[in-house]
Amino acid sequence: MSPDSGLRGEVRLSTIKDVARLAGVSVATVSHVLNDTRFVSVPTRERVEQAVATLGYVSNSAAASLRSGRTQTFGLVMSAVMNPYFNEVVTSIERATVASGYSLLLADHRDEAELEYRSVLNLGTHKVDGLLLQPSADPSRAVEFLQERSVPTVFVDRFDTSGGADGYDFAGTENHDATVEVVRHLIEHGHRRVGMVSGQAGSSTTEERIAGYRAALDAAGLPHDPALIEPGHSDEKLAERATHRLLDLDDPPTALFSGNNRMTIGIMQALRTRGIVPPEGIALGVFDDFPWADLFLPRLTCAAQRAEEIGAASVDLLLRRIAEPERPAETARFPTDFRRRNSCGCH
């Protein structure tokens, strides 16, 4: 009698024990092959895979998915590899996802629209139950695909500035007021020429932080000098070059604001090249905290994002979107924590 037939002729799914018995290995070995959790020799792996194919074995989670039409999997598409802040957000998202009984598939779009689209397309073909997306500067193709497939989606960290994705849930930071707080603090130290190294062009976070920078100048009655904003495009090398351009101005800034932590590294490299150690020579305030910001010389004054709360909120919004597809879109905005150290001139 085959493993697929019961005593009364009904069909039953093969078990992992059936696979182990046919392959002549232990259940633990089958599990390691299926989950890729430990090295298994090629011949043994091939026997297990052949047994799985022969028996048509379906794991418990996959069988449940076949019955429910769900995969118990979320997709996450964001630019995460090179930015410590995003790594914290991913960690929080993964923790909340697992706690909710789901698994997580991660794709890094590196802020490239085409890679973003292909990543979303690939996760869509895996039939994820929902998607968490940090949109690139032009997410139109990815968003169009998600809309066509009615994939439950939550935007994380950024939203689509084109307006083509209105109606989507969003979890992120309150960027405008946080930037105002840091830039105002620099101004309160007496600085009238405050420069800014801005982030990825076209992203909502960049636009909001530039708006906050300008609002702080307005509140202090200071003029807007376009020469004082240099794009760093959320890249260390480009931020380093942007800093040199600011310092080479005929009337250079006496204080700098960095739009994110990755660019802060480039700014610090440029200052080091010139022998400048803030706040002597130039004051510095930055967006984003990171583990070694308190160990830098100088210690960095910053607006610290609440990565853990943002990650948890994004998963909560996605779970609710899946449960209530027709509910109105919600936004979860989190304030930053202003951490005053000494790069700004405080002692």
MOKABEL-V554121 format. One record per pair of residues at least 24 apart in sequence whose C-alpha atoms are under 10 Angstrom apart, sorted by the first residue. I is the first residue (numbers start at 1). J is the second residue. Records with the same first field share a line. If there is no record, write none. Layout:
BEGIN
I->J + J
END
This chain:
BEGIN
2->55
3->55 + 56 + 57
4->55 + 56 + 57
13->55 + 56 + 57 + 58 + 59 + 60 + 63
14->52 + 55 + 56 + 57 + 58 + 59
15->52 + 55 + 56 + 57 + 58 + 59 + 60
16->52 + 57 + 58 + 59 + 60
18->51 + 52 + 55 + 57
19->47 + 48 + 49 + 50 + 51 + 52 + 53 + 54 + 55 + 56 + 57
20->47 + 48 + 51 + 52
21->48 + 51
22->47 + 48 + 50 + 51 + 52 + 54 + 55
23->47 + 48 + 49 + 50 + 51 + 52
24->48 + 51
31->59
34->59
69->127 + 129
70->127 + 128 + 129 + 130
71->102 + 103 + 126 + 127 + 128 + 129 + 130
72->97 + 98 + 100 + 101 + 102 + 103 + 104 + 127 + 128 + 129 + 130
73->97 + 98 + 101 + 102 + 103 + 104 + 105 + 123 + 126 + 127 + 128 + 129 + 130 + 131
74->98 + 102 + 103 + 104 + 105 + 106 + 123 + 126 + 127 + 128 + 129 + 130 + 131 + 132 + 152 + 153 + 315 + 318 + 319
75->103 + 104 + 105 + 106 + 107 + 119 + 120 + 122 + 123 + 124 + 126 + 127 + 128 + 129 + 130 + 131 + 132 + 133 + 153
76->104 + 105 + 106 + 107 + 108 + 119 + 120 + 123 + 128 + 130 + 131 + 132 + 133 + 134 + 153 + 154 + 155 + 156
77->105 + 106 + 107 + 108 + 109 + 110 + 115 + 116 + 117 + 119 + 120 + 123 + 131 + 132 + 133 + 134 + 135 + 136 + 155 + 156
78->106 + 107 + 108 + 109 + 110 + 111 + 116 + 119 + 132 + 133 + 134 + 135 + 136 + 155 + 156 + 157 + 158
79->107 + 108 + 109 + 110 + 111 + 112 + 116 + 133 + 134 + 135 + 136
80->106 + 107 + 108 + 109 + 110 + 111 + 134
81->107 + 108 + 109 + 110
82->108 + 110 + 234 + 235 + 236 + 262
83->234 + 235 + 260 + 261 + 262 + 263 + 290
84->261 + 262 + 288 + 289 + 290 + 291
85->260 + 261 + 262 + 288 + 289 + 290 + 291 + 304 + 305 + 306 + 307
86->134 + 157 + 307 + 311
87->307
88->290 + 306 + 307 + 308 + 310 + 311
89->156 + 157 + 305 + 306 + 307 + 308 + 309 + 310 + 311 + 312 + 314
90->307 + 308 + 310 + 311 + 312
91->307 + 308 + 311 + 312
92->307 + 308 + 309 + 310 + 311 + 312 + 313 + 314 + 315
93->132 + 307 + 308 + 309 + 310 + 311 + 312 + 313 + 314 + 315 + 316
94->311 + 312 + 315
95->308 + 311 + 312 + 315
96->308 + 311 + 312 + 313 + 314 + 315 + 316
97->311 + 312 + 314 + 315 + 316 + 318 + 319
100->315 + 316 + 319
102->129
103->128
104->128 + 131 + 132
105->131
106->132
107->133
108->134
109->133 + 134 + 135 + 136
110->136
111->135 + 136 + 137 + 138 + 139 + 200 + 203 + 234
112->136 + 137 + 138 + 139
113->137 + 138 + 139 + 140 + 141 + 142
114->138 + 139 + 141 + 142
115->142
116->141 + 142 + 143
117->141 + 142 + 143 + 144 + 145 + 146
118->142
120->145 + 146
121->145 + 146
124->149 + 151
127->151
128->152
129->153 + 318 + 319 + 322
130->154 + 315 + 318 + 319 + 321 + 322
131->155 + 315 + 318
132->156 + 169 + 170 + 171 + 311 + 314 + 315 + 317 + 318
133->157 + 158 + 159 + 170 + 314
134->158 + 159 + 160 + 170 + 171 + 172 + 203
135->159 + 160 + 161 + 203 + 204
136->160 + 161 + 200 + 201 + 202 + 203 + 204
137->161 + 162 + 200 + 201 + 202 + 203 + 204
138->162 + 202 + 203
139->164 + 165
140->164 + 165
150->325
151->321 + 322 + 325
152->317 + 318 + 319 + 320 + 321 + 322 + 323 + 324 + 325
153->314 + 317 + 318 + 319 + 321 + 322
154->313 + 314 + 315 + 316 + 317 + 318 + 319 + 321 + 329 + 330 + 331
155->314 + 317 + 318 + 331
156->310 + 311 + 313 + 314 + 315 + 332
157->203 + 204 + 205 + 307 + 310 + 311 + 314 + 333
158->203 + 204 + 205 + 206
159->203 + 204 + 205
160->202 + 203 + 204
161->202 + 203 + 204 + 205 + 207
162->202 + 203 + 204
166->329
167->327 + 328 + 329 + 330 + 331
168->321 + 328 + 329 + 330 + 331
169->314 + 317 + 318 + 321 + 328 + 329 + 330 + 331 + 332
170->310 + 313 + 314 + 317 + 318 + 329 + 330 + 331 + 332 + 333
171->309 + 310 + 311 + 312 + 313 + 314 + 315 + 316 + 317 + 330 + 331 + 332 + 333 + 334
172->205 + 305 + 306 + 307 + 309 + 310 + 311 + 313 + 314 + 331 + 332 + 333 + 334 + 335
173->205 + 304 + 305 + 306 + 307 + 309 + 310 + 332 + 333 + 334 + 335 + 336
174->205 + 208 + 209 + 305 + 332 + 333 + 334 + 335 + 336
175->204 + 205 + 206 + 207 + 208 + 209 + 210 + 211 + 212 + 259 + 287 + 303 + 305 + 333 + 334 + 335 + 336
176->205 + 206 + 207 + 208 + 209 + 210 + 211 + 212 + 213 + 214 + 215 + 216 + 335
177->208 + 209 + 211 + 212 + 213 + 215 + 216 + 335 + 336
178->208 + 209 + 212 + 213 + 287 + 302 + 303 + 304 + 305 + 335 + 336 + 337 + 338
179->208 + 209 + 210 + 211 + 212 + 213 + 214 + 215 + 216 + 257 + 258 + 259 + 285 + 286 + 287 + 302 + 303 + 336 + 338
180->209 + 210 + 211 + 212 + 213 + 214 + 215 + 216 + 217 + 219
181->212 + 213 + 216 + 302 + 303 + 336 + 338
182->212 + 213 + 216 + 257 + 258 + 284 + 285 + 286 + 287 + 301 + 302 + 303 + 338 + 339 + 340 + 344
183->212 + 213 + 214 + 215 + 216 + 217 + 255 + 256 + 257 + 258 + 284 + 285 + 286 + 344
184->212 + 213 + 215 + 216 + 217 + 219 + 220
185->216 + 285 + 301 + 340 + 344 + 345 + 346
186->216 + 254 + 255 + 256 + 257 + 283 + 284 + 285 + 301 + 343 + 344 + 345 + 346
187->216 + 217 + 220 + 222 + 255 + 344
188->220
189->255 + 283 + 344 + 345 + 346
190->254 + 255
191->253 + 254 + 255 + 256 + 282 + 283
192->217 + 220 + 221 + 222 + 223 + 253 + 254 + 255
193->217 + 222 + 223 + 224 + 225 + 228 + 251 + 252 + 253 + 254 + 255 + 256
194->222 + 224 + 225 + 228 + 229 + 252 + 253 + 254 + 255 + 256 + 257 + 282 + 283 + 284
195->225 + 226 + 227 + 228 + 229 + 230 + 243 + 246 + 247 + 252 + 253 + 254 + 255 + 256 + 257 + 258 + 284
196->226 + 227 + 228 + 229 + 230 + 231 + 232 + 242 + 243 + 246 + 253 + 255 + 256 + 257 + 258 + 259 + 284 + 285 + 286
197->228 + 229 + 230 + 231 + 232 + 233 + 234 + 238 + 239 + 240 + 241 + 242 + 243 + 246 + 256 + 257 + 258 + 259 + 260 + 263 + 264 + 267 + 286
198->229 + 230 + 231 + 232 + 233 + 234 + 239 + 242 + 257 + 258 + 259 + 260 + 263
199->230 + 231 + 232 + 233 + 234 + 235 + 238 + 239 + 258 + 259 + 260 + 261 + 262 + 263
200->231 + 232 + 233 + 234 + 235 + 259 + 260
201->231 + 232 + 233 + 234
202->233
203->233
205->259 + 260
206->231 + 233 + 234 + 259 + 260
209->258 + 259 + 260 + 287
210->259
213->257 + 259
227->251 + 252 + 253
228->252 + 253 + 256
229->256 + 257
231->259 + 263
232->258 + 259 + 260 + 262 + 263 + 264 + 266 + 267
233->259 + 260 + 262 + 263
234->258 + 259 + 260 + 261 + 262 + 263 + 264 + 266
235->260 + 261 + 262 + 263 + 264 + 265 + 266
236->261 + 262 + 263 + 264 + 265 + 266 + 267 + 268 + 269
237->262 + 263 + 265 + 266 + 267 + 269 + 270
238->263 + 266 + 267
239->263 + 264 + 265 + 266 + 267 + 268 + 269 + 270
240->264 + 265 + 266 + 267 + 268 + 269 + 270 + 271 + 273
241->266 + 267 + 269 + 270
242->266 + 267 + 270
243->267 + 268 + 269 + 270 + 271
244->270 + 271 + 273 + 274
247->271 + 274 + 282
252->282
253->281 + 282 + 283
254->279 + 280 + 281 + 282 + 283 + 284
255->279 + 281 + 282 + 283 + 284 + 285 + 343 + 344 + 345
256->282 + 283 + 284 + 285 + 286 + 344
257->283 + 284 + 285 + 286 + 287 + 302 + 344
258->284 + 285 + 286 + 287 + 288 + 302
259->285 + 286 + 287 + 288
260->286 + 287 + 288 + 289 + 302 + 303
261->286 + 287 + 288 + 289 + 290 + 293 + 302 + 304
262->287 + 288 + 290
263->287
264->288 + 293 + 300
268->296 + 297 + 298
277->343
278->342 + 343 + 344 + 345
279->342 + 343 + 344 + 345 + 346
280->343 + 344 + 345
282->343 + 344 + 345
283->342 + 343 + 344 + 345 + 346
284->342 + 343 + 344 + 345
285->339 + 340 + 341 + 342 + 343 + 344 + 345
286->339 + 343 + 344
287->336 + 338
288->336 + 337 + 338 + 339
289->336 + 337 + 338 + 339
293->341
294->339 + 341 + 342
296->343
297->342 + 343
298->341 + 342 + 343 + 344 + 345
299->340 + 341 + 342 + 343 + 344
300->339 + 340 + 341 + 342 + 343 + 344
301->338 + 339 + 340 + 341 + 342 + 343 + 344 + 345 + 346
302->336 + 337 + 338 + 339 + 340 + 341 + 343 + 344
303->335 + 336 + 337 + 338 + 339 + 340
304->335 + 336 + 337 + 338 + 339
305->334 + 335 + 336 + 337 + 338
306->334 + 335 + 336 + 337
307->334 + 336
309->333 + 334
310->334
END
